[in-house]
Amino acid sequence: MLHTKDYDFSFSGLKTAVLYDYQARPEKERESEEYIQGMACEIQQAIIDVLVHKTMHAAKEFKAKSIVVGGGVAANESLRIRLKHTTDATSIKLLAPPPDLATDNGLMIALAGYFKYKQGAHPKNPDSIEADPNLRIA
């Protein structure tokens, strides 16, 4: 993925490669703590490499002055360090919440739904619920 010209972040190929590697190992090895930790480290590093590379490529192409990192991924310390190091070498500013405030987007949606519910903003008949991609939270 590092050599594609697009900004896609699909990791299905990585997941398939990990599956095949796992299946090719003897059961004792693939259940070992060393294999699990090593594979987790390699997967994380591969994902960080792609995220940073493509993000910086997009930032340069679109002449961005800053990069905002949000959601649960913003809590990943290795990603934060790598992005900070990479942006420090440029004039691009990195904006990221403190790790304890870098929450998963699903949690934010659930919390918004909770507060709407508490305000009485919920349908009387659950069967009447329809998806609305343009729905505003506020």
DRENPAKE-507117 format. One record per residue (C-alpha): x, y, z. Coordinates in steps of 0.2 Angstrom, whole numbers, plus 5000, padded with zeros to 4 digits. Each point is the difference from the previous one (the first is absolute). Layout:
BEGIN
XYZ...
//
This chain:
BEGIN
500050005000501550125002500250014981498350034995499550184994498350005009499650045018499149845004500349925017499349824997501049875010499149854993501649944991500950025016498749895009500149874987501949995001499949995019498749864998501149904988501650025011499049945015499349854991501849954993500750005018500049845011498650025013501350015015500950144992498450104995499449995018501650065007500150165009501550054989499149974984498550095006500950155006501250014985498549994988499150135009501550124999500349964982498150044996500050165010501650064991499449964983498350095003501050155008501150004984498650014989499050135010501450125002500649984982498350034992499650145012501650094997499849974981498250085000500550145012501450054987498949984985498650115007501250125008499349975018500650105014499549885013499549825003498649965012500049825008498449955009499049855005500749855009501549994989500650165007500449915016501349894992501650065008501149924986499050094986500050175010501949995002500349964982498850134993500850135012501849954994499450014982499150175001501450085011501149984984498750104990499050165003498449905002499350015018499349845008498450025010499549865011499049995016500849935016500049815000498749995014498850114989500349904984498549895000499249894988498850084988498749875003500050055018499750184995498549954990499349905014500350145012499150124989498649884998499949985019499850195003498750014986499049865008500150085017499350164992498549894993500650004982499649824996498749924989498549925008500149864988501749924997499449934984499950184993501950035001500850034984501950034995500350184996501850044995499750195001499449995018500650145011500549965018499850175007
//
